[in-house]
Amino acid sequence: MFQPSEFDRAAIRARAAQFRAQVQRRLDGSLTEDEFKPLRLMNGLYLQLHAYMLRVAIPYGTLSATQMRQLAMIAERWDRGYGHFTTRQNVQFNWPRLVDVPEMIDALADVGMHAIQTSGNAIRNTTTDAFAGAAADEIADPRPYAELIRQWSTDHPEFQFLPRKFKIAINGARADRAAIRAHDVGLQLVEREGEFGFRVFVGGGLGRTPMIGRELRAFLPARDLLPYLEAVVAAWNLAGRRDNKYKSRIKITVHELGIERFSELVEAEFRARRADFKGADQDILAELEAQFAPPVLPARDSAGYDRALAVDPLLRAWAARSVTPHRNPDYAVVTVSLKEHGAPPGDASAAQMRLLADLAERYGQAELRISHEQNVVLPHIAKADLPVLFEVLRKGGLATANIGLISDIIACPGMDYCALATARSIPLAQQIATHFRDLGLEEEIGALKIKISGCINACGHHHLGHIGILGLDRAGVENYQITLGGDASETMALGDRAGPGFAYTEVIPAIERLLRAYLELRDAPGESFLDTLRRLGAAPFKDALYQETQRHAAQ
């Protein structure tokens, strides 16, 4: 497993000491809040509705058991006993006191972690497939490239004050589990004539102007990755708008210039910058590839697991949702749901974090991943160990068998925490999960992705939900728009708004009408909601959503 270098550790320590001095100056009044704001944002510290929030980087979603255990300690000692895992594969602490933040950052540095560039107008944490390095459908492990990007982009002197934030996602499997075309730059690993490279997308993003990334290069040789990325960011840094923050993202630049013109700017920068790297990036990449080499997994007999599946319906139900094929047939990738019915999506208590760290050490090569769907992944579990793993997870409240079902909801913090939010997200997610569980419809509905955002910034990725829910403020009252047909996979699509919004109390009845209509309209029990919607179009689903409105109008 990758370990930070001494250079990295020293840099993290130096940054922590610098920020400690800045916090002290804020506390003693030497800095005003306006002066302190850009400094804290450079170090992942936000000021939310009720308290500060510290966003900690988990590069490409990979954690060691030691790091997870440290997060648990931080949650108990300086927060309220839990952490919130995000769609950016990071973790947030929502209740720190400013005076304690330097101690938290020092504790992170003890295990090679930090909060650098988790906010601000810089290149953010590069995200990837949480199954990377383990998935059976993987072309190549994308994490060495993601780490190369992290090293290149951290404190890059040219890119500290970009027009806006910049997000990169990289996927190494045939299935897109990283939503790459919803990012400023999306990278799909491909192989052509024995050479690895990337299909490059640019200009994706959600928010108030959602766009799907457009192809910038059909094939970029892997050796050219860093100079080409530098050319993309440099071209946008020069051409991007700074007069209006709502029009400053690279997606607007690409839209206004056109993909052809933007490509010309990038290629010109690429030609000028390519020679500057002189192969140093390739030497670093070779070292990284060695550190990310697959773990040596001993052969294990899985016959006992097969027998346990045959006689234990609870294990069978959990495995059907939580266990994914591994590249080694004796092993499996296990997704641990952080979406127990009625729980805030993505939250994990300190006790649960410690339990996951213990299980990773005992059964999973001491490695964990955070998915962009706000769950935890144990990437290397022997099938023979799955029955006992399940029992331990069940006793710890972490064996909810709902991965990919209606209660496996992505939701932003909404008005419970966020100063930008205009509506609640977490309570709505909790109520949807328990409502359909209590109706006994969750399994019957099957594969369904609901995503909820509490404002137009779309941190809950509602545009990409099979059913998306966007909470807005309408004259001081929460109003929820529903979108249909979004898709975060390799067949990415933005959902279409169904019609007028709903009051908070009307959302769940509307979703129930929608899904009961789906159960009647689907071709067969195996046809998913998204497939049925694509086959029939949105009209019958809109009719179901607005049934009550139509009935009242008729009266």
C-alpha positions as CSV (number, residue, x, y, z in Angstrom):
1,M,0.0,0.0,0.0
2,F,1.2,3.5,-0.8
3,Q,3.1,5.3,2.0
4,P,3.8,9.1,2.0
5,S,7.4,10.0,1.5
6,E,9.5,11.8,4.1
7,F,9.3,14.9,1.8
8,D,5.4,14.6,2.0
9,R,5.4,14.2,5.7
10,A,7.7,17.2,6.2
11,A,5.6,19.3,3.9
12,I,2.4,18.4,5.8
13,R,4.1,19.2,9.1
14,A,5.3,22.6,7.8
15,R,1.9,23.5,6.5
16,A,0.3,22.4,9.9
17,A,2.7,24.7,11.8
18,Q,2.0,27.6,9.4
19,F,-1.8,27.2,9.9
20,R,-1.4,26.9,13.7
21,A,0.2,30.4,13.6
22,Q,-2.6,31.8,11.4
23,V,-5.3,30.4,13.7
24,Q,-3.6,31.9,16.7
25,R,-3.5,35.3,15.0
26,R,-7.3,35.0,14.4
27,L,-7.9,34.0,18.0
28,D,-6.0,37.0,19.4
29,G,-7.6,39.4,17.0
30,S,-4.6,40.1,14.8
31,L,-6.5,38.8,11.8
32,T,-10.1,39.7,11.0
33,E,-12.5,37.0,9.7
34,D,-12.2,38.5,6.2
35,E,-8.4,38.3,6.4
36,F,-8.5,34.8,7.9
37,K,-11.0,33.3,5.4
38,P,-8.7,32.7,2.4
39,L,-6.1,31.2,4.8
40,R,-8.5,28.8,6.4
41,L,-10.0,27.8,3.0
42,M,-6.5,26.8,1.8
43,N,-6.5,24.4,4.7
44,G,-10.0,22.9,4.4
45,L,-11.7,24.9,7.1
46,Y,-15.2,26.2,6.4
47,L,-17.5,28.3,8.5
48,Q,-20.9,26.6,8.4
49,L,-24.3,27.5,9.8
50,H,-23.5,26.6,13.4
51,A,-19.8,25.9,13.6
52,Y,-16.6,25.5,11.7
53,M,-16.2,22.4,9.5
54,L,-12.9,20.7,8.7
55,R,-12.8,18.8,5.4
56,V,-10.0,16.2,5.4
57,A,-8.5,14.9,2.2
58,I,-8.6,11.1,1.5
59,P,-6.7,11.1,-1.8
60,Y,-8.5,8.9,-4.4
61,G,-10.5,7.5,-1.5
62,T,-7.8,5.2,-0.1
63,L,-7.2,4.9,3.7
64,S,-5.1,2.6,5.8
65,A,-6.6,1.0,8.9
66,T,-4.2,3.2,11.0
67,Q,-5.6,6.4,9.3
68,M,-9.2,5.3,9.9
69,R,-8.5,4.6,13.5
70,Q,-7.0,8.1,13.8
71,L,-10.1,9.6,12.3
72,A,-12.1,7.9,15.0
73,M,-9.9,9.4,17.7
74,I,-10.3,12.9,16.2
75,A,-14.1,12.5,16.0
76,E,-14.2,11.6,19.7
77,R,-11.7,14.0,21.0
78,W,-12.5,17.2,19.1
79,D,-15.9,16.7,17.4
80,R,-19.1,15.0,18.4
81,G,-18.1,11.4,17.9
82,Y,-18.6,10.9,14.2
83,G,-17.3,11.8,10.8
84,H,-19.2,12.4,7.5
85,F,-17.9,10.8,4.4
86,T,-18.6,12.8,1.2
87,T,-19.1,12.4,-2.5
88,R,-15.6,13.7,-3.0
89,Q,-14.2,10.7,-1.1
90,N,-13.2,13.0,1.8
91,V,-14.3,13.1,5.4
92,Q,-15.8,16.1,7.2
93,F,-15.9,17.0,10.9
94,N,-18.8,19.3,11.4
95,W,-18.4,20.6,15.0
96,P,-14.7,21.6,15.7
97,R,-13.9,24.6,17.8
98,L,-11.4,26.9,16.1
99,V,-9.0,26.7,19.0
100,D,-8.9,22.9,18.5
101,V,-8.3,22.8,14.7
102,P,-4.5,23.0,14.9
103,E,-4.5,20.0,17.2
104,M,-6.7,18.1,14.8
105,I,-4.4,19.0,11.9
106,D,-1.4,17.8,13.8
107,A,-3.1,14.6,14.6
108,L,-3.8,14.1,10.9
109,A,-0.2,14.8,10.1
110,D,0.8,12.0,12.5
111,V,-0.7,9.5,10.1
112,G,0.3,11.3,6.8
113,M,-3.1,13.0,6.4
114,H,-4.0,16.7,5.8
115,A,-6.8,19.1,4.7
116,I,-4.7,20.9,2.0
117,Q,-6.7,21.9,-1.1
118,T,-9.9,20.4,0.0
119,S,-11.4,23.9,-0.6
120,G,-10.6,27.1,-2.4
121,N,-9.9,27.9,-6.0
122,A,-7.4,25.2,-6.5
123,I,-7.1,21.6,-7.9
124,R,-9.1,19.5,-5.4
125,N,-8.8,15.9,-4.4
126,T,-8.6,13.6,-7.4
127,T,-11.3,10.9,-7.1
128,T,-11.5,7.5,-8.6
129,D,-13.3,4.1,-8.5
130,A,-13.5,2.8,-4.9
131,F,-12.9,-0.7,-6.3
132,A,-9.6,0.4,-7.9
133,G,-6.8,-2.3,-7.8
134,A,-9.3,-5.0,-7.0
135,A,-12.2,-4.9,-9.5
136,A,-12.6,-7.8,-11.9
137,D,-13.4,-5.4,-14.8
138,E,-10.4,-3.2,-14.4
139,I,-8.2,-2.3,-17.3
140,A,-5.4,-0.9,-15.0
141,D,-5.2,0.5,-11.5
142,P,-5.8,4.2,-11.8
143,R,-4.4,5.1,-8.3
144,P,-0.7,5.5,-9.3
145,Y,-1.9,8.1,-11.8
146,A,-4.1,9.7,-9.2
147,E,-1.2,9.9,-6.8
148,L,1.0,11.4,-9.5
149,I,-1.7,14.1,-10.1
150,R,-1.9,14.7,-6.3
151,Q,1.9,15.3,-6.1
152,W,1.9,17.5,-9.2
153,S,-1.1,19.6,-8.2
154,T,-0.4,20.1,-4.4
155,D,0.8,23.7,-4.0
156,H,1.4,24.0,-7.7
157,P,2.7,27.6,-7.9
158,E,0.9,28.5,-11.1
159,F,-2.5,27.1,-10.0
160,Q,-3.1,28.4,-6.5
161,F,-5.5,31.1,-7.5
162,L,-7.6,29.6,-10.3
163,P,-10.8,31.2,-11.6
164,R,-12.7,28.6,-9.5
165,K,-12.2,25.1,-8.0
166,F,-11.1,22.4,-10.3
167,K,-11.9,18.7,-10.0
168,I,-10.4,15.7,-11.7
169,A,-11.7,12.1,-11.7
170,I,-10.0,9.0,-13.2
171,N,-11.5,5.6,-13.9
172,G,-9.6,2.4,-14.7
173,A,-12.5,0.0,-15.2
174,R,-14.9,-0.7,-18.0
175,A,-17.8,0.4,-15.9
176,D,-17.5,4.0,-14.8
177,R,-17.8,4.1,-11.0
178,A,-16.2,7.5,-10.7
179,A,-18.7,9.7,-12.7
180,I,-15.8,11.0,-14.7
181,R,-17.9,13.1,-17.2
182,A,-19.4,15.1,-14.3
183,H,-15.9,16.6,-13.5
184,D,-13.9,19.5,-14.9
185,V,-11.6,16.8,-16.3
186,G,-12.5,13.2,-16.6
187,L,-9.9,10.5,-17.5
188,Q,-10.8,7.0,-18.7
189,L,-8.0,4.5,-18.8
190,V,-7.9,2.7,-22.1
191,E,-5.5,0.4,-23.9
192,R,-4.6,0.7,-27.5
193,E,-2.2,-1.6,-29.3
194,G,-0.6,-2.6,-26.0
195,E,-0.1,0.9,-24.7
196,F,-2.0,2.4,-21.8
197,G,-3.5,5.9,-22.2
198,F,-6.5,8.0,-21.5
199,R,-9.7,9.2,-23.1
200,V,-9.9,12.7,-21.9
201,F,-13.1,14.6,-21.2
202,V,-13.4,18.3,-20.2
203,G,-16.0,20.7,-19.1
204,G,-18.3,18.5,-17.0
205,G,-19.9,19.6,-13.8
206,L,-23.2,20.0,-12.0
207,G,-24.3,23.0,-10.0
208,R,-26.6,25.7,-11.4
209,T,-25.4,25.0,-15.0
210,P,-25.1,21.2,-15.3
211,M,-23.0,19.9,-18.2
212,I,-21.6,16.5,-19.3
213,G,-17.9,16.6,-20.1
214,R,-17.0,16.5,-23.8
215,E,-14.2,14.5,-25.4
216,L,-11.0,16.5,-25.7
217,R,-8.7,13.7,-26.7
218,A,-9.7,10.2,-27.8
219,F,-6.3,8.8,-26.8
220,L,-3.6,10.5,-24.7
221,P,-0.5,8.3,-24.1
222,A,-0.1,7.8,-20.3
223,R,3.4,9.2,-20.5
224,D,1.9,12.6,-21.5
225,L,-0.6,12.8,-18.6
226,L,1.0,15.5,-16.5
227,P,2.1,17.9,-19.2
228,Y,-1.3,17.6,-20.9
229,L,-3.2,18.2,-17.6
230,E,-1.0,21.2,-17.0
231,A,-1.8,22.5,-20.5
232,V,-5.6,22.1,-19.8
233,V,-5.5,23.9,-16.5
234,A,-3.2,26.6,-17.9
235,A,-5.4,27.2,-20.9
236,W,-8.4,27.6,-18.7
237,N,-6.5,29.7,-16.2
238,L,-5.8,32.3,-18.9
239,A,-9.1,32.1,-20.8
240,G,-11.5,31.5,-17.8
241,R,-13.7,34.3,-16.6
242,R,-13.1,36.0,-13.3
243,D,-15.8,38.6,-13.5
244,N,-18.7,36.3,-12.4
245,K,-18.1,33.3,-10.2
246,Y,-21.1,31.5,-11.7
247,K,-19.5,31.6,-15.1
248,S,-15.9,30.9,-14.1
249,R,-15.8,27.1,-14.1
250,I,-14.0,25.4,-17.1
251,K,-17.4,24.1,-18.4
252,I,-18.5,27.7,-19.1
253,T,-15.1,28.4,-20.8
254,V,-15.5,25.3,-23.0
255,H,-19.1,26.2,-23.8
256,E,-18.4,29.8,-24.7
257,L,-15.2,29.1,-26.7
258,G,-16.4,25.8,-28.2
259,I,-14.5,22.5,-27.8
260,E,-12.5,23.0,-31.0
261,R,-11.1,26.4,-30.0
262,F,-10.4,25.2,-26.5
263,S,-8.6,22.2,-27.8
264,E,-6.4,24.5,-29.9
265,L,-5.5,26.4,-26.8
266,V,-4.7,23.2,-24.9
267,E,-2.6,21.8,-27.7
268,A,-0.6,25.0,-28.0
269,E,0.1,24.9,-24.2
270,F,0.9,21.2,-24.4
271,R,3.6,21.7,-27.1
272,A,5.2,24.4,-25.1
273,R,5.2,22.6,-21.7
274,R,5.8,19.0,-22.7
275,A,9.6,19.3,-22.8
276,D,9.8,20.8,-19.4
277,F,9.0,17.5,-17.6
278,K,12.2,15.8,-19.0
279,G,10.9,12.4,-17.9
280,A,11.0,13.1,-14.2
281,D,7.3,12.4,-14.0
282,Q,7.8,9.0,-15.5
283,D,10.5,8.1,-12.9
284,I,8.1,9.1,-10.1
285,L,5.3,7.1,-11.8
286,A,7.4,4.0,-11.9
287,E,8.1,4.3,-8.2
288,L,4.3,4.8,-7.5
289,E,3.4,1.8,-9.6
290,A,5.6,-0.4,-7.5
291,Q,4.0,0.9,-4.3
292,F,0.5,0.3,-5.7
293,A,1.4,-3.2,-6.8
294,P,-1.5,-5.6,-6.0
295,P,-1.2,-7.3,-2.5
296,V,-0.1,-10.9,-2.5
297,L,-3.3,-12.8,-1.7
298,P,-2.9,-16.4,-0.6
299,A,-5.2,-19.0,-2.1
300,R,-8.3,-19.7,0.0
301,D,-11.0,-22.3,-0.3
302,S,-14.4,-20.6,-0.6
303,A,-16.5,-23.8,-0.3
304,G,-17.4,-22.9,3.2
305,Y,-18.8,-19.6,2.0
306,D,-20.9,-21.3,-0.6
307,R,-22.3,-23.6,2.0
308,A,-23.1,-20.7,4.3
309,L,-24.9,-18.8,1.5
310,A,-27.1,-21.9,0.9
311,V,-28.3,-22.0,4.5
312,D,-28.2,-18.4,5.8
313,P,-30.8,-16.1,4.1
314,L,-29.5,-13.0,6.0
315,L,-26.0,-13.6,4.7
316,R,-27.4,-14.3,1.2
317,A,-29.4,-11.0,1.1
318,W,-26.4,-9.0,2.3
319,A,-24.0,-10.7,-0.1
320,A,-26.3,-10.1,-3.1
321,R,-26.1,-6.3,-2.4
322,S,-22.7,-5.8,-0.8
323,V,-20.3,-8.3,-2.5
324,T,-18.7,-7.6,-5.9
325,P,-16.4,-9.9,-7.9
326,H,-12.6,-9.4,-7.3
327,R,-9.9,-10.0,-9.9
328,N,-8.9,-13.0,-7.7
329,P,-11.7,-15.5,-7.8
330,D,-11.0,-16.6,-4.1
331,Y,-11.6,-13.0,-3.0
332,A,-14.4,-10.3,-3.1
333,V,-14.8,-6.6,-2.9
334,V,-17.1,-5.7,0.0
335,T,-19.1,-2.5,0.2
336,V,-20.2,-1.5,3.7
337,S,-23.3,0.6,3.8
338,L,-23.3,3.8,5.8
339,K,-27.0,4.1,5.0
340,E,-28.7,2.2,7.8
341,H,-32.4,3.0,7.5
342,G,-33.1,6.3,9.3
343,A,-29.4,7.2,9.6
344,P,-27.8,10.3,8.0
345,P,-26.3,9.1,4.8
346,G,-22.5,9.0,4.9
347,D,-22.1,9.3,8.7
348,A,-20.0,6.9,10.7
349,S,-19.5,6.9,14.4
350,A,-16.1,6.6,16.0
351,A,-17.0,3.1,17.1
352,Q,-17.9,2.1,13.6
353,M,-14.7,3.6,12.2
354,R,-12.7,1.6,14.7
355,L,-14.6,-1.5,13.8
356,L,-13.9,-1.0,10.1
357,A,-10.3,-0.4,10.8
358,D,-10.1,-3.6,12.9
359,L,-11.8,-5.6,10.1
360,A,-9.5,-4.2,7.5
361,E,-6.5,-5.3,9.5
362,R,-7.8,-8.7,10.3
363,Y,-9.3,-9.6,6.9
364,G,-8.5,-7.0,4.3
365,Q,-4.8,-6.1,3.9
366,A,-5.3,-3.2,6.3
367,E,-6.9,-1.1,3.5
368,L,-10.2,0.7,3.2
369,R,-11.8,2.9,0.5
370,I,-14.4,5.6,0.6
371,S,-16.8,5.6,-2.4
372,H,-18.3,8.7,-4.0
373,E,-21.6,7.2,-3.0
374,Q,-20.7,7.8,0.7
375,N,-20.1,4.2,1.6
376,V,-16.9,2.3,2.8
377,V,-15.3,-0.4,0.8
378,L,-13.1,-3.3,1.9
379,P,-11.3,-4.2,-1.3
380,H,-9.6,-7.5,-0.6
381,I,-11.7,-9.9,1.4
382,A,-11.3,-13.7,1.1
383,K,-14.7,-15.3,0.3
384,A,-13.9,-17.8,3.1
385,D,-14.0,-14.9,5.6
386,L,-17.2,-13.3,4.4
387,P,-19.5,-15.2,6.9
388,V,-17.6,-14.1,9.9
389,L,-17.1,-10.6,8.5
390,F,-20.9,-10.3,8.0
391,E,-21.6,-11.3,11.6
392,V,-19.2,-8.7,13.0
393,L,-20.6,-6.0,10.7
394,R,-24.2,-7.0,11.7
395,K,-23.4,-6.7,15.4
396,G,-21.8,-3.3,14.7
397,G,-24.8,-2.0,12.8
398,L,-23.0,-2.0,9.5
399,A,-24.6,-4.8,7.6
400,T,-27.6,-3.1,6.1
401,A,-28.3,-4.9,2.8
402,N,-29.2,-1.9,0.7
403,I,-26.3,-1.1,-1.6
404,G,-27.9,0.2,-4.8
405,L,-31.4,0.2,-3.4
406,I,-33.7,3.1,-2.7
407,S,-32.3,3.7,0.8
408,D,-28.7,3.9,-0.5
409,I,-29.2,7.6,-1.0
410,I,-26.6,10.3,-1.7
411,A,-27.5,13.5,0.2
412,C,-25.6,16.7,0.9
413,P,-25.7,18.1,4.5
414,G,-28.4,20.6,3.5
415,M,-29.8,23.1,6.0
416,D,-28.7,21.0,9.0
417,Y,-25.2,22.2,8.5
418,C,-24.5,24.2,5.3
419,A,-24.6,28.0,5.2
420,L,-25.4,27.8,1.4
421,A,-28.3,25.4,1.7
422,T,-31.9,26.5,1.0
423,A,-33.7,23.2,2.1
424,R,-33.2,20.1,4.1
425,S,-31.6,17.0,2.6
426,I,-30.7,14.7,5.5
427,P,-34.2,14.4,7.1
428,L,-35.8,13.8,3.7
429,A,-33.3,11.0,2.9
430,Q,-33.9,9.4,6.3
431,Q,-37.7,9.5,5.8
432,I,-37.5,8.1,2.3
433,A,-35.4,5.2,3.5
434,T,-37.7,4.3,6.4
435,H,-40.9,4.9,4.4
436,F,-40.1,2.3,1.7
437,R,-38.7,-0.1,4.1
438,D,-41.8,0.0,6.2
439,L,-43.9,-0.5,3.0
440,G,-41.9,-3.6,2.2
441,L,-41.2,-2.3,-1.3
442,E,-37.5,-1.7,-1.2
443,E,-36.4,-5.1,-2.6
444,E,-39.3,-5.2,-5.1
445,I,-38.4,-1.8,-6.5
446,G,-34.8,-3.0,-6.9
447,A,-31.9,-1.0,-8.4
448,L,-32.6,2.7,-7.9
449,K,-30.4,5.7,-7.2
450,I,-31.9,8.7,-5.5
451,K,-29.7,11.7,-5.0
452,I,-30.7,14.8,-3.0
453,S,-29.3,18.3,-3.0
454,G,-30.3,21.1,-0.5
455,C,-29.4,23.9,-2.9
456,I,-28.6,24.7,-6.5
457,N,-24.9,23.9,-6.0
458,A,-25.8,20.2,-6.3
459,C,-23.4,18.7,-3.8
460,G,-25.8,15.8,-3.6
461,H,-25.5,15.1,-7.4
462,H,-29.2,15.3,-7.9
463,H,-28.8,15.8,-11.6
464,L,-27.3,12.3,-11.9
465,G,-30.0,10.5,-9.8
466,H,-32.4,8.1,-11.5
467,I,-34.7,10.2,-9.3
468,G,-33.1,13.5,-8.3
469,I,-34.5,15.8,-5.7
470,L,-33.4,19.5,-5.4
471,G,-34.5,21.6,-2.5
472,L,-35.0,25.3,-3.0
473,D,-36.4,28.3,-1.2
474,R,-39.7,29.7,-2.6
475,A,-40.7,32.8,-0.6
476,G,-39.4,31.3,2.6
477,V,-40.9,27.9,2.1
478,E,-39.0,24.7,1.1
479,N,-39.9,23.5,-2.4
480,Y,-38.5,20.4,-3.9
481,Q,-38.0,19.8,-7.6
482,I,-37.9,16.3,-9.0
483,T,-35.8,15.2,-11.9
484,L,-36.0,11.9,-13.8
485,G,-33.5,9.9,-15.8
486,G,-30.2,11.0,-14.5
487,D,-27.3,8.5,-14.7
488,A,-23.8,8.7,-13.2
489,S,-22.4,5.6,-15.0
490,E,-20.6,5.2,-18.4
491,T,-24.0,6.0,-20.0
492,M,-24.1,9.3,-18.2
493,A,-27.2,11.5,-18.6
494,L,-28.6,14.5,-16.8
495,G,-32.1,14.1,-15.3
496,D,-34.9,16.2,-16.7
497,R,-37.1,18.3,-14.4
498,A,-40.5,16.7,-14.1
499,G,-42.5,19.8,-13.5
500,P,-43.5,22.1,-10.6
501,G,-41.9,21.5,-7.2
502,F,-43.4,19.9,-4.1
503,A,-43.7,21.0,-0.5
504,Y,-41.6,19.1,2.0
505,T,-44.6,17.0,3.2
506,E,-45.6,16.2,-0.4
507,V,-42.3,14.7,-1.6
508,I,-42.6,11.2,-0.2
509,P,-46.2,10.7,-1.3
510,A,-45.1,11.9,-4.8
511,I,-42.2,9.5,-4.9
512,E,-44.4,6.7,-3.8
513,R,-46.9,7.4,-6.6
514,L,-44.0,7.5,-9.0
515,L,-42.6,4.1,-7.9
516,R,-45.9,2.4,-7.7
517,A,-46.5,3.4,-11.3
518,Y,-43.1,2.0,-12.2
519,L,-43.9,-1.4,-10.6
520,E,-47.1,-1.5,-12.8
521,L,-45.3,-0.3,-16.0
522,R,-42.1,-2.3,-16.0
523,D,-41.8,-5.1,-18.5
524,A,-40.7,-7.7,-16.0
525,P,-39.4,-7.8,-12.4
526,G,-35.9,-7.6,-13.8
527,E,-36.4,-4.3,-15.7
528,S,-35.0,-1.4,-13.6
529,F,-36.6,1.9,-13.0
530,L,-34.1,3.6,-15.3
531,D,-34.6,1.1,-18.1
532,T,-38.4,1.4,-17.9
533,L,-38.2,5.2,-18.0
534,R,-35.9,5.1,-21.0
535,R,-38.2,2.6,-22.8
536,L,-41.5,4.4,-22.1
537,G,-40.4,8.0,-21.8
538,A,-41.2,10.4,-18.9
539,A,-44.9,11.0,-19.6
540,P,-46.5,8.2,-17.6
541,F,-44.1,8.9,-14.7
542,K,-45.0,12.6,-14.7
543,D,-48.7,11.7,-14.7
544,A,-48.1,9.6,-11.6
545,L,-46.2,12.4,-9.9
546,Y,-48.8,15.0,-10.5
547,Q,-51.9,12.8,-10.0
548,E,-53.0,14.6,-6.9
549,T,-52.5,18.0,-8.6
550,Q,-54.6,16.9,-11.6
551,R,-57.3,15.5,-9.3
552,H,-57.6,18.7,-7.4
553,A,-57.7,20.7,-10.6
554,A,-60.5,18.5,-12.0
555,Q,-62.5,19.2,-8.8
